Amino acid sequence: MKKLYLFCLILLPLMMVSCKDDSGEFIEQYYTDAQLTSALRTCLTASKDTALNKLCIPDGFNGSETYRITLPDNADFRALTDTLTAQNKDYLIDTLTARLNRACELSGNNLSSSFNSTISSITFPDPTSIVYSTNSDAATTYFRTNYGADMLSSATSTLSEQLQTTGASSTWTEIQSAYYNATSTFFNYNITGLAASSLLNAVYTEMAKEEALIRTDSYHARAGNLSAFRK
């Protein structure tokens, strides 16, 4: 019996060494493609929720030094500002930007629904390469690259309504009218497009941050099928 015990003590370390997989292939094969796809969808959903919960709240944009939307700093907009200033209407620029940011803050619910719908049907030709990528934002990048156009269309539609709600659309019309009255030239710019692209850029940035945490922090990977991300 004592000899058997000693034999087991010697054999166990050898078994552990023989099972060691420096290549990571054993770990990757432990999960099926379906399980990895589910993990990726969960990762994207959790990252999206974290992003929207941070951004689409009061002052999530207006109060952010990082994400607050401002008008482009170029010659055309400087001329616009100068024209409004000459009419004592430069305050309209501040009003517009505040309302643009407020519209983004109010877009969380509709945008979340659009993300959920897209994520639920997303496919990954090679989920293993994304889950085990050395890039900490591989899933977010894949989503943005392949579904970004669809999400921009959804965000634009959502913001078209919210810009009306916050008064940003009417403020922009007032600005355009003031500029036209002074210059006889119509100032054409896609304000809705600016807000939509800025909103999504902020969401993707925050999603990437959360994905990185899911890959490295067990608390952020607490959902069961996110265990595949734990190295």
Buried (B, 14 or more C-beta within 10 A) or exposed (E): EEEEEEEEEEEEEEEEEEEEEEEEEEBBEEBEEEBBBBBBBBBBBBBBBBBBEBBBEEEBBBEBEEBBBEBEEEEEBEBBBEBBEEEEBBEBBEBBBBBBBBBBBBBBEBBBEBBBEBBEEBEBEEBBEBBBBEBBBBBBBBBBEEBEEEBBEBBBEBBBBBBEBBBBBBBBEBBBEBBEEBEEEEBEBEBBEBBBBBBBEBBBBBBBBBBBBBBEEEEBBEBEBBBBBEE
